[in-house]
């Protein structure tokens, strides 16, 4: 799976995940998926509830990413437990 890039808002209530569409053809049609999610409960305890996913050209995804950073969003890591690591 492609590497994902995560942003979280200043209230720590929303996240955005940027991930390259694996079906993109390098150099021809490159797209990113942008997932928008809400954090339900304590950050790190449960995964965010994904509310929407859009597919945009990679240049537009970079623009959106930069715009969110300029609005106070911060880079974060995926901090919640993955289902396969719950034992």
PDB file of N, CA, C and O in Angstrom:
ATOM      1  N   UNK A   1       0.848  -1.186   0.000  1.00  0.00           N
ATOM      2  CA  UNK A   1       0.000   0.000   0.000  1.00  0.00           C
ATOM      3  C   UNK A   1       0.889   1.244   0.000  1.00  0.00           C
ATOM      4  O   UNK A   1       1.975   1.240   0.580  1.00  0.00           O
ATOM      5  N   UNK A   2       0.430   2.282  -0.640  1.00  0.00           N
ATOM      6  CA  UNK A   2       1.184   3.530  -0.741  1.00  0.00           C
ATOM      7  C   UNK A   2       1.281   4.216   0.625  1.00  0.00           C
ATOM      8  O   UNK A   2       0.422   4.045   1.489  1.00  0.00           O
ATOM      9  N   UNK A   3       2.336   4.984   0.790  1.00  0.00           N
ATOM     10  CA  UNK A   3       2.529   5.753   2.021  1.00  0.00           C
ATOM     11  C   UNK A   3       1.427   6.798   2.129  1.00  0.00           C
ATOM     12  O   UNK A   3       1.036   7.408   1.134  1.00  0.00           O
ATOM     13  N   UNK A   4       0.936   6.996   3.339  1.00  0.00           N
ATOM     14  CA  UNK A   4      -0.116   7.999   3.554  1.00  0.00           C
ATOM     15  C   UNK A   4       0.449   9.171   4.345  1.00  0.00           C
ATOM     16  O   UNK A   4       1.401   9.028   5.112  1.00  0.00           O
ATOM     17  N   UNK A   5      -0.155  10.317   4.141  1.00  0.00           N
ATOM     18  CA  UNK A   5       0.236  11.557   4.813  1.00  0.00           C
ATOM     19  C   UNK A   5      -0.991  12.086   5.523  1.00  0.00           C
ATOM     20  O   UNK A   5      -2.060  12.224   4.928  1.00  0.00           O
ATOM     21  N   UNK A   6      -0.825  12.385   6.817  1.00  0.00           N
ATOM     22  CA  UNK A   6      -1.946  12.752   7.662  1.00  0.00           C
ATOM     23  C   UNK A   6      -1.813  14.182   8.173  1.00  0.00           C
ATOM     24  O   UNK A   6      -0.722  14.642   8.511  1.00  0.00           O
ATOM     25  N   UNK A   7      -2.954  14.874   8.220  1.00  0.00           N
ATOM     26  CA  UNK A   7      -3.039  16.195   8.847  1.00  0.00           C
ATOM     27  C   UNK A   7      -4.156  16.152   9.878  1.00  0.00           C
ATOM     28  O   UNK A   7      -5.137  15.426   9.722  1.00  0.00           O
ATOM     29  N   UNK A   8      -3.990  16.944  10.940  1.00  0.00           N
ATOM     30  CA  UNK A   8      -5.011  17.047  11.986  1.00  0.00           C
ATOM     31  C   UNK A   8      -5.268  18.528  12.253  1.00  0.00           C
ATOM     32  O   UNK A   8      -4.342  19.340  12.231  1.00  0.00           O
ATOM     33  N   UNK A   9      -6.527  18.873  12.504  1.00  0.00           N
ATOM     34  CA  UNK A   9      -6.839  20.283  12.747  1.00  0.00           C
ATOM     35  C   UNK A   9      -6.434  20.686  14.161  1.00  0.00           C
ATOM     36  O   UNK A   9      -6.123  19.833  14.993  1.00  0.00           O
ATOM     37  N   UNK A  10      -6.439  21.991  14.427  1.00  0.00           N
ATOM     38  CA  UNK A  10      -5.958  22.505  15.718  1.00  0.00           C
ATOM     39  C   UNK A  10      -6.835  22.062  16.894  1.00  0.00           C
ATOM     40  O   UNK A  10      -6.359  22.000  18.028  1.00  0.00           O
ATOM     41  N   UNK A  11      -8.098  21.758  16.636  1.00  0.00           N
ATOM     42  CA  UNK A  11      -8.999  21.302  17.700  1.00  0.00           C
ATOM     43  C   UNK A  11      -8.863  19.796  17.954  1.00  0.00           C
ATOM     44  O   UNK A  11      -9.461  19.253  18.883  1.00  0.00           O
ATOM     45  N   UNK A  12      -8.067  19.138  17.115  1.00  0.00           N
ATOM     46  CA  UNK A  12      -7.857  17.695  17.199  1.00  0.00           C
ATOM     47  C   UNK A  12      -9.168  16.934  17.091  1.00  0.00           C
ATOM     48  O   UNK A  12      -9.389  15.933  17.772  1.00  0.00           O
ATOM     49  N   UNK A  13     -10.038  17.438  16.210  1.00  0.00           N
ATOM     50  CA  UNK A  13     -11.330  16.802  16.015  1.00  0.00           C
ATOM     51  C   UNK A  13     -11.517  16.259  14.601  1.00  0.00           C
ATOM     52  O   UNK A  13     -12.435  15.477  14.354  1.00  0.00           O
ATOM     53  N   UNK A  14     -10.648  16.671  13.667  1.00  0.00           N
ATOM     54  CA  UNK A  14     -10.755  16.228  12.283  1.00  0.00           C
ATOM     55  C   UNK A  14      -9.385  15.852  11.745  1.00  0.00           C
ATOM     56  O   UNK A  14      -8.365  16.405  12.156  1.00  0.00           O
ATOM     57  N   UNK A  15      -9.380  14.906  10.823  1.00  0.00           N
ATOM     58  CA  UNK A  15      -8.149  14.513  10.149  1.00  0.00           C
ATOM     59  C   UNK A  15      -8.382  14.460   8.645  1.00  0.00           C
ATOM     60  O   UNK A  15      -9.513  14.339   8.173  1.00  0.00           O
ATOM     61  N   UNK A  16      -7.289  14.555   7.912  1.00  0.00           N
ATOM     62  CA  UNK A  16      -7.285  14.333   6.467  1.00  0.00           C
ATOM     63  C   UNK A  16      -6.158  13.363   6.180  1.00  0.00           C
ATOM     64  O   UNK A  16      -5.049  13.520   6.690  1.00  0.00           O
ATOM     65  N   UNK A  17      -6.440  12.356   5.360  1.00  0.00           N
ATOM     66  CA  UNK A  17      -5.406  11.419   4.930  1.00  0.00           C
ATOM     67  C   UNK A  17      -5.221  11.584   3.425  1.00  0.00           C
ATOM     68  O   UNK A  17      -6.184  11.540   2.660  1.00  0.00           O
ATOM     69  N   UNK A  18      -3.991  11.770   3.020  1.00  0.00           N
ATOM     70  CA  UNK A  18      -3.622  11.889   1.615  1.00  0.00           C
ATOM     71  C   UNK A  18      -2.858  10.623   1.253  1.00  0.00           C
ATOM     72  O   UNK A  18      -1.859  10.292   1.891  1.00  0.00           O
ATOM     73  N   UNK A  19      -3.329   9.916   0.231  1.00  0.00           N
ATOM     74  CA  UNK A  19      -2.683   8.674  -0.174  1.00  0.00           C
ATOM     75  C   UNK A  19      -2.769   8.547  -1.691  1.00  0.00           C
ATOM     76  O   UNK A  19      -3.820   8.782  -2.288  1.00  0.00           O
ATOM     77  N   UNK A  20      -1.652   8.174  -2.302  1.00  0.00           N
ATOM     78  CA  UNK A  20      -1.618   8.067  -3.757  1.00  0.00           C
ATOM     79  C   UNK A  20      -2.483   6.903  -4.216  1.00  0.00           C
ATOM     80  O   UNK A  20      -2.467   5.824  -3.623  1.00  0.00           O
ATOM     81  N   UNK A  21      -3.229   7.141  -5.271  1.00  0.00           N
ATOM     82  CA  UNK A  21      -4.035   6.104  -5.893  1.00  0.00           C
ATOM     83  C   UNK A  21      -3.084   5.112  -6.551  1.00  0.00           C
ATOM     84  O   UNK A  21      -2.372   5.472  -7.489  1.00  0.00           O
ATOM     85  N   UNK A  22      -3.060   3.874  -6.076  1.00  0.00           N
ATOM     86  CA  UNK A  22      -2.168   2.848  -6.614  1.00  0.00           C
ATOM     87  C   UNK A  22      -2.430   2.543  -8.080  1.00  0.00           C
ATOM     88  O   UNK A  22      -1.568   1.988  -8.761  1.00  0.00           O
ATOM     89  N   UNK A  23      -3.596   2.893  -8.567  1.00  0.00           N
ATOM     90  CA  UNK A  23      -3.946   2.635  -9.961  1.00  0.00           C
ATOM     91  C   UNK A  23      -3.459   3.745 -10.888  1.00  0.00           C
ATOM     92  O   UNK A  23      -3.629   3.653 -12.104  1.00  0.00           O
ATOM     93  N   UNK A  24      -2.854   4.796 -10.323  1.00  0.00           N
ATOM     94  CA  UNK A  24      -2.336   5.895 -11.140  1.00  0.00           C
ATOM     95  C   UNK A  24      -1.214   5.389 -12.038  1.00  0.00           C
ATOM     96  O   UNK A  24      -0.456   4.495 -11.661  1.00  0.00           O
ATOM     97  N   UNK A  25      -1.118   5.962 -13.210  1.00  0.00           N
ATOM     98  CA  UNK A  25      -0.030   5.654 -14.131  1.00  0.00           C
ATOM     99  C   UNK A  25       0.998   6.757 -13.985  1.00  0.00           C
ATOM    100  O   UNK A  25       0.742   7.899 -14.367  1.00  0.00           O
ATOM    101  N   UNK A  26       2.173   6.428 -13.432  1.00  0.00           N
ATOM    102  CA  UNK A  26       3.210   7.422 -13.166  1.00  0.00           C
ATOM    103  C   UNK A  26       3.505   8.256 -14.399  1.00  0.00           C
ATOM    104  O   UNK A  26       3.720   7.727 -15.489  1.00  0.00           O
ATOM    105  N   UNK A  27       3.512   9.572 -14.211  1.00  0.00           N
ATOM    106  CA  UNK A  27       3.851  10.495 -15.277  1.00  0.00           C
ATOM    107  C   UNK A  27       2.718  10.804 -16.224  1.00  0.00           C
ATOM    108  O   UNK A  27       2.832  11.722 -17.035  1.00  0.00           O
ATOM    109  N   UNK A  28       1.619  10.059 -16.145  1.00  0.00           N
ATOM    110  CA  UNK A  28       0.501  10.304 -17.055  1.00  0.00           C
ATOM    111  C   UNK A  28      -0.695  10.827 -16.265  1.00  0.00           C
ATOM    112  O   UNK A  28      -1.056  11.999 -16.372  1.00  0.00           O
ATOM    113  N   UNK A  29      -1.289   9.969 -15.492  1.00  0.00           N
ATOM    114  CA  UNK A  29      -2.423  10.353 -14.667  1.00  0.00           C
ATOM    115  C   UNK A  29      -2.108   9.977 -13.231  1.00  0.00           C
ATOM    116  O   UNK A  29      -2.205   8.811 -12.851  1.00  0.00           O
ATOM    117  N   UNK A  30      -1.732  10.962 -12.441  1.00  0.00           N
ATOM    118  CA  UNK A  30      -1.439  10.695 -11.036  1.00  0.00           C
ATOM    119  C   UNK A  30      -2.515  11.349 -10.182  1.00  0.00           C
ATOM    120  O   UNK A  30      -2.778  12.548 -10.285  1.00  0.00           O
ATOM    121  N   UNK A  31      -3.120  10.540  -9.348  1.00  0.00           N
ATOM    122  CA  UNK A  31      -4.202  11.006  -8.492  1.00  0.00           C
ATOM    123  C   UNK A  31      -3.917  10.643  -7.047  1.00  0.00           C
ATOM    124  O   UNK A  31      -3.209   9.679  -6.757  1.00  0.00           O
ATOM    125  N   UNK A  32      -4.481  11.433  -6.147  1.00  0.00           N
ATOM    126  CA  UNK A  32      -4.413  11.170  -4.713  1.00  0.00           C
ATOM    127  C   UNK A  32      -5.840  11.028  -4.200  1.00  0.00           C
ATOM    128  O   UNK A  32      -6.755  11.710  -4.663  1.00  0.00           O
ATOM    129  N   UNK A  33      -6.010  10.131  -3.241  1.00  0.00           N
ATOM    130  CA  UNK A  33      -7.256  10.079  -2.495  1.00  0.00           C
ATOM    131  C   UNK A  33      -7.075  10.971  -1.275  1.00  0.00           C
ATOM    132  O   UNK A  33      -6.029  10.943  -0.626  1.00  0.00           O
ATOM    133  N   UNK A  34      -8.097  11.760  -0.968  1.00  0.00           N
ATOM    134  CA  UNK A  34      -8.108  12.553   0.258  1.00  0.00           C
ATOM    135  C   UNK A  34      -9.310  12.084   1.069  1.00  0.00           C
ATOM    136  O   UNK A  34     -10.460  12.295   0.683  1.00  0.00           O
ATOM    137  N   UNK A  35      -9.021  11.443   2.200  1.00  0.00           N
ATOM    138  CA  UNK A  35     -10.066  10.999   3.112  1.00  0.00           C
ATOM    139  C   UNK A  35     -10.248  12.057   4.186  1.00  0.00           C
ATOM    140  O   UNK A  35      -9.272  12.569   4.733  1.00  0.00           O
ATOM    141  N   UNK A  36     -11.493  12.384   4.486  1.00  0.00           N
ATOM    142  CA  UNK A  36     -11.812  13.319   5.564  1.00  0.00           C
ATOM    143  C   UNK A  36     -12.500  12.540   6.671  1.00  0.00           C
ATOM    144  O   UNK A  36     -13.462  11.810   6.432  1.00  0.00           O
ATOM    145  N   UNK A  37     -11.992  12.706   7.888  1.00  0.00           N
ATOM    146  CA  UNK A  37     -12.565  11.956   9.003  1.00  0.00           C
ATOM    147  C   UNK A  37     -12.713  12.789  10.252  1.00  0.00           C
ATOM    148  O   UNK A  37     -12.077  13.831  10.413  1.00  0.00           O
ATOM    149  N   UNK A  38     -13.569  12.303  11.132  1.00  0.00           N
ATOM    150  CA  UNK A  38     -13.782  12.944  12.426  1.00  0.00           C
ATOM    151  C   UNK A  38     -13.250  12.022  13.513  1.00  0.00           C
ATOM    152  O   UNK A  38     -13.405  10.803  13.438  1.00  0.00           O
ATOM    153  N   UNK A  39     -12.631  12.608  14.511  1.00  0.00           N
ATOM    154  CA  UNK A  39     -12.123  11.839  15.636  1.00  0.00           C
ATOM    155  C   UNK A  39     -13.252  11.688  16.642  1.00  0.00           C
ATOM    156  O   UNK A  39     -13.835  12.670  17.102  1.00  0.00           O
ATOM    157  N   UNK A  40     -13.545  10.448  16.972  1.00  0.00           N
ATOM    158  CA  UNK A  40     -14.633  10.132  17.887  1.00  0.00           C
ATOM    159  C   UNK A  40     -14.024   9.688  19.208  1.00  0.00           C
ATOM    160  O   UNK A  40     -13.426   8.614  19.284  1.00  0.00           O
ATOM    161  N   UNK A  41     -14.167  10.490  20.237  1.00  0.00           N
ATOM    162  CA  UNK A  41     -13.618  10.138  21.540  1.00  0.00           C
ATOM    163  C   UNK A  41     -12.192  10.623  21.701  1.00  0.00           C
ATOM    164  O   UNK A  41     -11.827  11.686  21.198  1.00  0.00           O
ATOM    165  N   UNK A  42     -11.384   9.840  22.407  1.00  0.00           N
ATOM    166  CA  UNK A  42     -10.015  10.208  22.740  1.00  0.00           C
ATOM    167  C   UNK A  42      -9.101   9.906  21.550  1.00  0.00           C
ATOM    168  O   UNK A  42      -9.136   8.809  20.992  1.00  0.00           O
ATOM    169  N   UNK A  43      -8.282  10.892  21.169  1.00  0.00           N
ATOM    170  CA  UNK A  43      -7.348  10.706  20.067  1.00  0.00           C
ATOM    171  C   UNK A  43      -6.428   9.529  20.355  1.00  0.00           C
ATOM    172  O   UNK A  43      -5.801   9.465  21.413  1.00  0.00           O
ATOM    173  N   UNK A  44      -6.352   8.612  19.423  1.00  0.00           N
ATOM    174  CA  UNK A  44      -5.484   7.460  19.571  1.00  0.00           C
ATOM    175  C   UNK A  44      -6.194   6.202  20.028  1.00  0.00           C
ATOM    176  O   UNK A  44      -5.678   5.100  19.845  1.00  0.00           O
ATOM    177  N   UNK A  45      -7.366   6.351  20.618  1.00  0.00           N
ATOM    178  CA  UNK A  45      -8.084   5.178  21.110  1.00  0.00           C
ATOM    179  C   UNK A  45      -8.844   4.479  19.985  1.00  0.00           C
ATOM    180  O   UNK A  45      -8.787   3.256  19.858  1.00  0.00           O
ATOM    181  N   UNK A  46      -9.543   5.244  19.186  1.00  0.00           N
ATOM    182  CA  UNK A  46     -10.323   4.695  18.078  1.00  0.00           C
ATOM    183  C   UNK A  46      -9.905   5.375  16.777  1.00  0.00           C
ATOM    184  O   UNK A  46      -9.517   6.543  16.775  1.00  0.00           O
ATOM    185  N   UNK A  47      -9.988   4.635  15.670  1.00  0.00           N
ATOM    186  CA  UNK A  47      -9.686   5.277  14.391  1.00  0.00           C
ATOM    187  C   UNK A  47     -10.734   6.342  14.079  1.00  0.00           C
ATOM    188  O   UNK A  47     -11.856   6.268  14.579  1.00  0.00           O
ATOM    189  N   UNK A  48     -10.384   7.328  13.261  1.00  0.00           N
ATOM    190  CA  UNK A  48     -11.373   8.345  12.912  1.00  0.00           C
ATOM    191  C   UNK A  48     -12.493   7.725  12.077  1.00  0.00           C
ATOM    192  O   UNK A  48     -12.308   6.707  11.409  1.00  0.00           O
ATOM    193  N   UNK A  49     -13.640   8.358  12.135  1.00  0.00           N
ATOM    194  CA  UNK A  49     -14.768   7.948  11.313  1.00  0.00           C
ATOM    195  C   UNK A  49     -14.616   8.696   9.987  1.00  0.00           C
ATOM    196  O   UNK A  49     -14.733   9.921   9.937  1.00  0.00           O
ATOM    197  N   UNK A  50     -14.355   7.945   8.916  1.00  0.00           N
ATOM    198  CA  UNK A  50     -14.172   8.562   7.606  1.00  0.00           C
ATOM    199  C   UNK A  50     -15.537   8.998   7.086  1.00  0.00           C
ATOM    200  O   UNK A  50     -16.459   8.190   6.973  1.00  0.00           O
ATOM    201  N   UNK A  51     -15.654  10.283   6.773  1.00  0.00           N
ATOM    202  CA  UNK A  51     -16.919  10.855   6.318  1.00  0.00           C
ATOM    203  C   UNK A  51     -16.986  10.994   4.802  1.00  0.00           C
ATOM    204  O   UNK A  51     -18.067  10.930   4.216  1.00  0.00           O
ATOM    205  N   UNK A  52     -15.817  11.186   4.160  1.00  0.00           N
ATOM    206  CA  UNK A  52     -15.822  11.330   2.705  1.00  0.00           C
ATOM    207  C   UNK A  52     -14.442  11.021   2.147  1.00  0.00           C
ATOM    208  O   UNK A  52     -13.431  11.119   2.841  1.00  0.00           O
ATOM    209  N   UNK A  53     -14.431  10.648   0.880  1.00  0.00           N
ATOM    210  CA  UNK A  53     -13.196  10.407   0.143  1.00  0.00           C
ATOM    211  C   UNK A  53     -13.362  11.020  -1.236  1.00  0.00           C
ATOM    212  O   UNK A  53     -14.375  10.819  -1.906  1.00  0.00           O
ATOM    213  N   UNK A  54     -12.344  11.777  -1.652  1.00  0.00           N
ATOM    214  CA  UNK A  54     -12.342  12.338  -3.003  1.00  0.00           C
ATOM    215  C   UNK A  54     -11.036  11.939  -3.679  1.00  0.00           C
ATOM    216  O   UNK A  54     -10.030  11.691  -3.014  1.00  0.00           O
ATOM    217  N   UNK A  55     -11.063  11.882  -4.997  1.00  0.00           N
ATOM    218  CA  UNK A  55      -9.871  11.612  -5.788  1.00  0.00           C
ATOM    219  C   UNK A  55      -9.580  12.858  -6.601  1.00  0.00           C
ATOM    220  O   UNK A  55     -10.427  13.327  -7.361  1.00  0.00           O
ATOM    221  N   UNK A  56      -8.367  13.396  -6.436  1.00  0.00           N
ATOM    222  CA  UNK A  56      -7.989  14.620  -7.145  1.00  0.00           C
ATOM    223  C   UNK A  56      -6.611  14.429  -7.775  1.00  0.00           C
ATOM    224  O   UNK A  56      -5.834  13.570  -7.359  1.00  0.00           O
ATOM    225  N   UNK A  57      -6.328  15.245  -8.783  1.00  0.00           N
ATOM    226  CA  UNK A  57      -5.008  15.200  -9.395  1.00  0.00           C
ATOM    227  C   UNK A  57      -3.963  15.555  -8.348  1.00  0.00           C
ATOM    228  O   UNK A  57      -4.229  16.322  -7.423  1.00  0.00           O
ATOM    229  N   UNK A  58      -2.785  14.994  -8.505  1.00  0.00           N
ATOM    230  CA  UNK A  58      -1.736  15.130  -7.496  1.00  0.00           C
ATOM    231  C   UNK A  58      -1.358  16.590  -7.229  1.00  0.00           C
ATOM    232  O   UNK A  58      -1.066  16.945  -6.087  1.00  0.00           O
ATOM    233  N   UNK A  59      -1.359  17.434  -8.252  1.00  0.00           N
ATOM    234  CA  UNK A  59      -1.024  18.846  -8.046  1.00  0.00           C
ATOM    235  C   UNK A  59      -2.074  19.542  -7.189  1.00  0.00           C
ATOM    236  O   UNK A  59      -1.735  20.368  -6.342  1.00  0.00           O
ATOM    237  N   UNK A  60      -3.340  19.214  -7.401  1.00  0.00           N
ATOM    238  CA  UNK A  60      -4.403  19.807  -6.586  1.00  0.00           C
ATOM    239  C   UNK A  60      -4.307  19.293  -5.147  1.00  0.00           C
ATOM    240  O   UNK A  60      -4.542  20.049  -4.205  1.00  0.00           O
ATOM    241  N   UNK A  61      -3.967  18.024  -4.972  1.00  0.00           N
ATOM    242  CA  UNK A  61      -3.800  17.471  -3.622  1.00  0.00           C
ATOM    243  C   UNK A  61      -2.695  18.214  -2.878  1.00  0.00           C
ATOM    244  O   UNK A  61      -2.836  18.514  -1.693  1.00  0.00           O
ATOM    245  N   UNK A  62      -1.601  18.511  -3.566  1.00  0.00           N
ATOM    246  CA  UNK A  62      -0.505  19.267  -2.938  1.00  0.00           C
ATOM    247  C   UNK A  62      -0.970  20.664  -2.545  1.00  0.00           C
ATOM    248  O   UNK A  62      -0.600  21.170  -1.485  1.00  0.00           O
ATOM    249  N   UNK A  63      -1.777  21.283  -3.394  1.00  0.00           N
ATOM    250  CA  UNK A  63      -2.303  22.623  -3.098  1.00  0.00           C
ATOM    251  C   UNK A  63      -3.218  22.584  -1.868  1.00  0.00           C
ATOM    252  O   UNK A  63      -3.117  23.442  -0.991  1.00  0.00           O
ATOM    253  N   UNK A  64      -4.092  21.605  -1.807  1.00  0.00           N
ATOM    254  CA  UNK A  64      -4.998  21.460  -0.665  1.00  0.00           C
ATOM    255  C   UNK A  64      -4.207  21.215   0.611  1.00  0.00           C
ATOM    256  O   UNK A  64      -4.503  21.806   1.650  1.00  0.00           O
ATOM    257  N   UNK A  65      -3.212  20.354   0.539  1.00  0.00           N
ATOM    258  CA  UNK A  65      -2.349  20.040   1.682  1.00  0.00           C
ATOM    259  C   UNK A  65      -1.678  21.310   2.201  1.00  0.00           C
ATOM    260  O   UNK A  65      -1.683  21.574   3.403  1.00  0.00           O
ATOM    261  N   UNK A  66      -1.102  22.090   1.294  1.00  0.00           N
ATOM    262  CA  UNK A  66      -0.451  23.344   1.684  1.00  0.00           C
ATOM    263  C   UNK A  66      -1.422  24.348   2.265  1.00  0.00           C
ATOM    264  O   UNK A  66      -1.100  25.050   3.223  1.00  0.00           O
ATOM    265  N   UNK A  67      -2.606  24.419   1.690  1.00  0.00           N
ATOM    266  CA  UNK A  67      -3.623  25.350   2.191  1.00  0.00           C
ATOM    267  C   UNK A  67      -4.051  24.968   3.609  1.00  0.00           C
ATOM    268  O   UNK A  67      -4.208  25.838   4.466  1.00  0.00           O
ATOM    269  N   UNK A  68      -4.238  23.675   3.857  1.00  0.00           N
ATOM    270  CA  UNK A  68      -4.615  23.238   5.204  1.00  0.00           C
ATOM    271  C   UNK A  68      -3.515  23.575   6.212  1.00  0.00           C
ATOM    272  O   UNK A  68      -3.808  24.030   7.317  1.00  0.00           O
ATOM    273  N   UNK A  69      -2.255  23.354   5.838  1.00  0.00           N
ATOM    274  CA  UNK A  69      -1.147  23.710   6.733  1.00  0.00           C
ATOM    275  C   UNK A  69      -1.167  25.198   7.058  1.00  0.00           C
ATOM    276  O   UNK A  69      -0.933  25.588   8.201  1.00  0.00           O
ATOM    277  N   UNK A  70      -1.447  26.032   6.053  1.00  0.00           N
ATOM    278  CA  UNK A  70      -1.471  27.481   6.284  1.00  0.00           C
ATOM    279  C   UNK A  70      -2.660  27.906   7.140  1.00  0.00           C
ATOM    280  O   UNK A  70      -2.660  29.003   7.699  1.00  0.00           O
ATOM    281  N   UNK A  71      -3.673  27.048   7.247  1.00  0.00           N
ATOM    282  CA  UNK A  71      -4.851  27.337   8.072  1.00  0.00           C
ATOM    283  C   UNK A  71      -4.716  26.768   9.484  1.00  0.00           C
ATOM    284  O   UNK A  71      -5.673  26.799  10.258  1.00  0.00           O
ATOM    285  N   UNK A  72      -3.535  26.248   9.824  1.00  0.00           N
ATOM    286  CA  UNK A  72      -3.320  25.775  11.189  1.00  0.00           C
ATOM    287  C   UNK A  72      -3.361  24.273  11.369  1.00  0.00           C
ATOM    288  O   UNK A  72      -3.142  23.785  12.478  1.00  0.00           O
ATOM    289  N   UNK A  73      -3.634  23.524  10.312  1.00  0.00           N
ATOM    290  CA  UNK A  73      -3.579  22.072  10.421  1.00  0.00           C
ATOM    291  C   UNK A  73      -2.129  21.665  10.628  1.00  0.00           C
ATOM    292  O   UNK A  73      -1.217  22.366  10.190  1.00  0.00           O
ATOM    293  N   UNK A  74      -1.910  20.528  11.298  1.00  0.00           N
ATOM    294  CA  UNK A  74      -0.553  20.064  11.573  1.00  0.00           C
ATOM    295  C   UNK A  74      -0.354  18.656  11.035  1.00  0.00           C
ATOM    296  O   UNK A  74      -1.291  17.867  10.923  1.00  0.00           O
ATOM    297  N   UNK A  75       0.884  18.375  10.712  1.00  0.00           N
ATOM    298  CA  UNK A  75       1.251  17.034  10.270  1.00  0.00           C
ATOM    299  C   UNK A  75       1.180  16.109  11.472  1.00  0.00           C
ATOM    300  O   UNK A  75       1.634  16.460  12.561  1.00  0.00           O
ATOM    301  N   UNK A  76       0.616  14.941  11.278  1.00  0.00           N
ATOM    302  CA  UNK A  76       0.516  13.957  12.344  1.00  0.00           C
ATOM    303  C   UNK A  76       0.765  12.575  11.760  1.00  0.00           C
ATOM    304  O   UNK A  76       0.769  12.386  10.543  1.00  0.00           O
ATOM    305  N   UNK A  77       0.966  11.643  12.627  1.00  0.00           N
ATOM    306  CA  UNK A  77       1.097  10.238  12.238  1.00  0.00           C
ATOM    307  C   UNK A  77      -0.222   9.538  12.528  1.00  0.00           C
ATOM    308  O   UNK A  77      -1.067  10.065  13.251  1.00  0.00           O
ATOM    309  N   UNK A  78      -0.391   8.371  11.972  1.00  0.00           N
ATOM    310  CA  UNK A  78      -1.560   7.564  12.295  1.00  0.00           C
ATOM    311  C   UNK A  78      -1.363   7.047  13.715  1.00  0.00           C
ATOM    312  O   UNK A  78      -0.553   6.148  13.937  1.00  0.00           O
ATOM    313  N   UNK A  79      -2.091   7.601  14.676  1.00  0.00           N
ATOM    314  CA  UNK A  79      -1.833   7.324  16.089  1.00  0.00           C
ATOM    315  C   UNK A  79      -2.795   6.312  16.703  1.00  0.00           C
ATOM    316  O   UNK A  79      -2.610   5.918  17.854  1.00  0.00           O
ATOM    317  N   UNK A  80      -3.796   5.890  15.978  1.00  0.00           N
ATOM    318  CA  UNK A  80      -4.738   4.941  16.525  1.00  0.00           C
ATOM    319  C   UNK A  80      -4.270   3.530  16.188  1.00  0.00           C
ATOM    320  O   UNK A  80      -3.489   3.315  15.261  1.00  0.00           O
ATOM    321  N   UNK A  81      -4.758   2.602  16.951  1.00  0.00           N
ATOM    322  CA  UNK A  81      -4.382   1.199  16.753  1.00  0.00           C
ATOM    323  C   UNK A  81      -4.999   0.677  15.472  1.00  0.00           C
ATOM    324  O   UNK A  81      -6.146   0.984  15.148  1.00  0.00           O
ATOM    325  N   UNK A  82      -4.235  -0.106  14.754  1.00  0.00           N
ATOM    326  CA  UNK A  82      -4.754  -0.769  13.562  1.00  0.00           C
ATOM    327  C   UNK A  82      -5.471  -2.039  13.999  1.00  0.00           C
ATOM    328  O   UNK A  82      -5.074  -2.682  14.971  1.00  0.00           O
ATOM    329  N   UNK A  83      -6.524  -2.394  13.279  1.00  0.00           N
ATOM    330  CA  UNK A  83      -7.312  -3.573  13.645  1.00  0.00           C
ATOM    331  C   UNK A  83      -6.465  -4.832  13.752  1.00  0.00           C
ATOM    332  O   UNK A  83      -6.679  -5.644  14.652  1.00  0.00           O
ATOM    333  N   UNK A  84      -5.498  -5.009  12.841  1.00  0.00           N
ATOM    334  CA  UNK A  84      -4.701  -6.228  12.854  1.00  0.00           C
ATOM    335  C   UNK A  84      -3.697  -6.270  14.006  1.00  0.00           C
ATOM    336  O   UNK A  84      -3.085  -7.312  14.240  1.00  0.00           O
ATOM    337  N   UNK A  85      -3.514  -5.162  14.733  1.00  0.00           N
ATOM    338  CA  UNK A  85      -2.575  -5.168  15.850  1.00  0.00           C
ATOM    339  C   UNK A  85      -3.304  -5.287  17.201  1.00  0.00           C
ATOM    340  O   UNK A  85      -2.674  -5.196  18.255  1.00  0.00           O
ATOM    341  N   UNK A  86      -4.594  -5.485  17.167  1.00  0.00           N
ATOM    342  CA  UNK A  86      -5.364  -5.559  18.414  1.00  0.00           C
ATOM    343  C   UNK A  86      -5.279  -6.924  19.086  1.00  0.00           C
ATOM    344  O   UNK A  86      -5.692  -7.066  20.237  1.00  0.00           O
ATOM    345  N   UNK A  87      -4.756  -7.919  18.399  1.00  0.00           N
ATOM    346  CA  UNK A  87      -4.575  -9.239  19.015  1.00  0.00           C
ATOM    347  C   UNK A  87      -5.833  -9.927  19.190  1.00  0.00           C
ATOM    348  O   UNK A  87      -5.858 -11.050  19.694  1.00  0.00           O
TER     349      UNK A  87
END
